[in-house]
Amino acid sequence: AGFKVFLLDPVIAGYSEDSDDEYVLVNNKCQCVTATAKFVPSKENPNEEVLERNIRILVPLKARENISDPLSPLRTTFVYRMTELCKKCDPVDIELGGEKYQAQQSNFCNEPETCYTYNRDKCYTTTFPFVYQGETKNVQAVLTPASCYAD
């Protein structure tokens, strides 16, 4: 079965000109995307540097439509919106008129994130029917034990 990958929105992210290093703009473990930026010599004019951006996407071929349900159908369409991948949801302090407020730097923070594979930093569970002495009970199972249990 074939699959489709859609990359929507341009990459919009900040960077610093202080170093020759490559900067990580996005590292989204949930959707397996890494975007980096680096200054490189221009092909047209070697005396100038241009900002080169690289987007690396790992497509999990055995991903399910619902990653917490091993019986759901295989996912065949993957959509990547860079504005969502670049979102910054941690609140920041800003000062307006002498008063301090907390604000988020993104408009997508209340929407659930679509994961194409397990983010090892998050706890995932599923329920399954368990038959014991002729009685069926729904039992919760942990899919990412390292993230669900404290050391």
N, C-alpha and C positions, 0 to 999 in steps of 0.2 A: 504494500500500500504506500502511495506517495504522500508527502506532506507539504504544507505551504508555510512559508515564513514571511511575515509582513513587518517591515521596519517603518514606523510612522514617526513624523516630527524630526526636525534637525536636532543635532546635539548642541545644546546650549548650556555651557558651564564655564565657570571661572577658572583661571589659571594664573600662575605667577611667572614672571620673566627672570627670576633671580638665579636660576640654575639650569644646567643642561639636562637635568633628570627628566624622566618620563613621569607625568602626573596621572594618577588614577582619578578619573572624573566620576566613574560609576563602577561599583562592584556589587552587583545584585545577585546574591546566592540563590534567591528564590526563583529567578528566571534565567540563571546561568549566563549573565551578560557582564562583560567587563569593557569599559570604554576608557581609553587613555589619550593623553595629549603630550606632544613633544615638539620642541622647535628643531627644525631641520633646515639645511641650506636649500635655498630655492633653486629649482632646476633652470628657471629662466635667468636668474641673476645670482650667481654663487656668493656674492657679497651680502645678500639679504637672507634673513631667516623667515620661514613661514611656519605656521602652526599646523602640525599634522595630527589628525585624530584617527585613532584606530578603534574599531568596535569588534570585539570577539564574542561570538555567540555559540554556546554549546547547545545543540538540540538533543534532548534526551529522547531517543527513538522509542523507548518503551513507556513513555509518559502516559498516564491515564487522564481522562477528562476531569475526574475527581481523584487527586492523588491519594486521598485517604480511603478510597474505595477500590480495592484491587480488582473488583469485578466490573467496574465502569469501563466503557469502550476506550480504545487507544485514542490519544489526541492526535489529530492530523493537521491542525492549524495552530500556528504560534504567532502571536501578535505582540510586537514590542513598541511601546510608545516611550520615546526618550524623555519626554517631559515627566512621565510617571516614574521612570527609572531614576531620574535626577532629583526627585522630590526630596525636600528637607523638612521633616516633620517634627524634629526636636524643637521645642519652643526656645526662642531667643528673647533676651531683654532689650526693649527699645525705650527711648525716652521721648515723650511728646509733651511739650509745654511744662517741663519740670516734673512730670509724673512718669513713673516707670510702668511699662506694660509688657506682657508676654505675648509674642506673636509667632505664628508658624509661617515658614517661607514657601509653602506650597498650598495649592487648592485641592489636592487629591488625597489628603490625609485621612478622611473619613471613609473612603472607598476601600473595600476589601481587596487585598493584593492577590492576583492570580499567580499561583506558583506552578511551575512546570516540573519541578522536582522538589525534594525535601530541602528546606533551608535548615542546615544542621544546628542553627541557633534557636530553632523553634520546636515546640513539642507538638507532635501529630499523633492523634489516636483514631481508632475506628471501632465500630461494634460489630460483633459477629454472633450468629446463633450457636449456642453451646448446649448439647444434649447431655443431661446427667440423670440417670435413673428414670429414663423415659420422659423427663420434663425438659422443655426447651427454654433456655434463658438467654437474653442478650447480654453478652459480656464485653466490656471495653478492653481493647488491646492497644498497647503502646507501639507506635511504628518507628519512633526515633528515641530509643531508651536513653541515650547519652544526654539528650536535651530535656527529657522529662523528669529524670531523677537527679537529685543533688548528689555530689560525691560522698 
